[in-house]
Amino acid sequence: MNKLDAAIIGGSYAGLSAALALGRAMRKVLIIDAGSPCNRFAPHSHNFLTQDGESPAMISSKARVQLEKYKSVSFLNDWVDKVEGMDLGFEVQTKSGQLFSAKKLILATGVRDVLPDIQGFSDCWGKSIIHCPYCHGYEVKLETTGILADGDVAYHYAQLIRNWTKNLTLYTNGSCSLSEEQKTKIQDHSIRIIEKKIQRIEHNQGQMEALIFEDGTRETMRALYTRPHFEQSSELPKFLGCETTEMNLLKVDPFYQTTIPGVLACGDNASPLRSVANAVASGNIVGAMTNNQLTEEEFE
Ligand SMILES: Cc1cc2nc3c(=O)[nH]c(=O)nc-3n(C[C@H](O)[C@H](O)[C@H](O)COP(=O)(O)OP(=O)(O)OC[C@H]3O[C@@H](n4cnc5c(N)ncnc54)[C@H](O)[C@@H]3O)c2cc1C
């Protein structure tokens, strides 16, 4: 088995970006990707220079076409279900039974959003139920808009989203945990707070039309902001023993080295700033840092 310089697990924006830097450094790398980026539910991606409004899949497919000219970079469409540290590197095993050994491991595995169990929610996710105003706020500016959140997240959203629309209501899906001071501040800015339990979401092919409450009442709207819980997409960091932060992100140093030597991480799995631009930026640095580690070791 010919050893790879690096195995990149996850071949979306962060992984592809790491591969570009490594391919240009003539490093032998394999990108193994299962093809489920977190933004696959959104028809359009915004706020990434030169690709504003492009579809998420088109951005990665353009990157893959550009990567094809680097002969030391290869792709495998598969799921990695096992990784193990071994002498001077790592062994990687895929679901289809293929085995690879690599000197370095790059985790670009992303995170998985755990959507609330509300009828209609998943149909609207990424279309009219959105998490980030920088990504999708401009498209629904000035529209009748809701925020589904509670506590400090709700307060932060209220402050932020009123720059995109003044037609704003906060829904806490049950009694809220906002302090009296936070409630007053929010209401002072003409943002209503509704604490009723949500029963379902009425929509037309993912375009939100109304929230329906358990008491049978309804509120119409065009967009709803919310930040679902998320978990690491893959158990691999756990198997490797990578430490995580309080937010369940991989703990990395300023050069994206995880707490396990030779394992680097980039993109959403290690950053709360979820954006294509950030994933690409961190992947770019991880590519250079991986090459740096390899060159230093080879120079010994
Ligand atoms: C609905 C939605 C809309 C968004 N819209 C925007 C937007 O408009 N603009 C913007 O800048 N950002 C947007 N974002 C954020 C952006 O999509 C993420 O920040 C970005 O996708 C992170 O890139 P990543 O490479 O870290 O992870 P991802 O893109 O999530 O990719 C991770 C990849 O790793 C693969 N993988 C994971 N584990 C394994 C394994 N064990 N073996 C093989 N493969 C594996 C997955 O299949 C996946 O392909 C949006 C996010 C969501 C959820």
The ligand as a Tripos MOL2 file, in Angstrom:
@<TRIPOS>MOLECULE
LIG
   53    58     1     0     0
SMALL
NO_CHARGES

@<TRIPOS>ATOM
      1 C1        -29.0740   25.3510    5.0870 C.3       1 LIG1
      2 C2        -27.7240   26.0340    5.0560 C.ar      1 LIG1
      3 C3        -27.4920   27.0790    4.1770 C.ar      1 LIG1
      4 C4        -26.2600   27.7120    4.1690 C.ar      1 LIG1
      5 N1        -26.0630   28.7680    3.3250 N.ar      1 LIG1
      6 C5        -24.8620   29.3680    3.2770 C.ar      1 LIG1
      7 C6        -24.6390   30.4640    2.3930 C.ar      1 LIG1
      8 O1        -25.5330   30.9010    1.6640 O.2       1 LIG1
      9 N2        -23.4040   31.0390    2.3970 N.ar      1 LIG1
     10 C7        -22.3950   30.5970    3.2020 C.ar      1 LIG1
     11 O2        -21.2960   31.1520    3.1450 O.2       1 LIG1
     12 N3        -22.5810   29.5580    4.0480 N.ar      1 LIG1
     13 C8        -23.7770   28.9370    4.1000 C.ar      1 LIG1
     14 N4        -23.9860   27.9090    4.9630 N.ar      1 LIG1
     15 C9        -22.8440   27.4220    5.7650 C.3       1 LIG1
     16 C10       -21.9170   26.5330    4.8920 C.3       1 LIG1
     17 O3        -22.7050   25.6480    4.1440 O.3       1 LIG1
     18 C11       -20.9270   25.7550    5.7540 C.3       1 LIG1
     19 O4        -20.1920   26.6640    6.5530 O.3       1 LIG1
     20 C12       -19.9790   24.9380    4.8610 C.3       1 LIG1
     21 O5        -20.6860   23.9970    4.1010 O.3       1 LIG1
     22 C13       -18.9230   24.2320    5.7150 C.3       1 LIG1
     23 O6        -18.0770   23.5170    4.8770 O.3       1 LIG1
     24 P1        -17.3370   22.2010    5.3960 P.3       1 LIG1
     25 O7        -16.4970   21.7420    4.2460 O.co2     1 LIG1
     26 O8        -16.7010   22.4580    6.6980 O.co2     1 LIG1
     27 O9        -18.5080   21.1500    5.7210 O.3       1 LIG1
     28 P2        -19.6790   20.5960    4.7990 P.3       1 LIG1
     29 O10       -19.8940   21.4870    3.6310 O.co2     1 LIG1
     30 O11       -20.8300   20.3250    5.6790 O.co2     1 LIG1
     31 O12       -19.0970   19.2200    4.2280 O.3       1 LIG1
     32 C14       -18.6450   18.1560    5.0330 C.3       1 LIG1
     33 C15       -18.4230   16.9710    4.0950 C.3       1 LIG1
     34 O13       -17.7750   15.9190    4.8120 O.3       1 LIG1
     35 C16       -18.3670   14.6960    4.4410 C.3       1 LIG1
     36 N5        -18.1060   13.7230    5.5310 N.ar      1 LIG1
     37 C17       -18.3650   13.8470    6.8560 C.ar      1 LIG1
     38 N6        -17.9560   12.7620    7.5280 N.ar      1 LIG1
     39 C18       -17.4300   11.9230    6.5870 C.ar      1 LIG1
     40 C19       -16.8510   10.6150    6.6340 C.ar      1 LIG1
     41 N7        -16.7040    9.9680    7.8030 N.pl3     1 LIG1
     42 N8        -16.4280   10.0420    5.4780 N.ar      1 LIG1
     43 C20       -16.5460   10.6910    4.2950 C.ar      1 LIG1
     44 N9        -17.0940   11.9430    4.1860 N.ar      1 LIG1
     45 C21       -17.5320   12.5300    5.3150 C.ar      1 LIG1
     46 C22       -19.8510   15.0290    4.2660 C.3       1 LIG1
     47 O14       -20.5140   14.0430    3.4990 O.3       1 LIG1
     48 C23       -19.7400   16.3930    3.5630 C.3       1 LIG1
     49 O15       -19.6790   16.2420    2.1600 O.3       1 LIG1
     50 C24       -25.2070   27.2690    5.0220 C.ar      1 LIG1
     51 C25       -25.4480   26.2020    5.8960 C.ar      1 LIG1
     52 C26       -26.6790   25.5930    5.9360 C.ar      1 LIG1
     53 C27       -26.9240   24.4630    6.8980 C.3       1 LIG1
@<TRIPOS>BOND
     1     1     2 1
     2     2     3 ar
     3     2    52 ar
     4     3     4 ar
     5     4     5 ar
     6     4    50 ar
     7     5     6 ar
     8     6     7 ar
     9     6    13 1
    10     7     8 2
    11     7     9 ar
    12     9    10 ar
    13    10    11 2
    14    10    12 ar
    15    12    13 ar
    16    13    14 ar
    17    14    15 1
    18    14    50 ar
    19    15    16 1
    20    16    17 1
    21    16    18 1
    22    18    19 1
    23    18    20 1
    24    20    21 1
    25    20    22 1
    26    22    23 1
    27    23    24 1
    28    24    25 2
    29    24    26 1
    30    24    27 1
    31    27    28 1
    32    28    29 2
    33    28    30 1
    34    28    31 1
    35    31    32 1
    36    32    33 1
    37    33    34 1
    38    33    48 1
    39    34    35 1
    40    35    36 1
    41    35    46 1
    42    36    37 ar
    43    36    45 ar
    44    37    38 ar
    45    38    39 ar
    46    39    40 ar
    47    39    45 ar
    48    40    41 1
    49    40    42 ar
    50    42    43 ar
    51    43    44 ar
    52    44    45 ar
    53    46    47 1
    54    46    48 1
    55    48    49 1
    56    50    51 ar
    57    51    52 ar
    58    52    53 1
@<TRIPOS>SUBSTRUCTURE
     1 LIG1         1 GROUP 0 **** ****
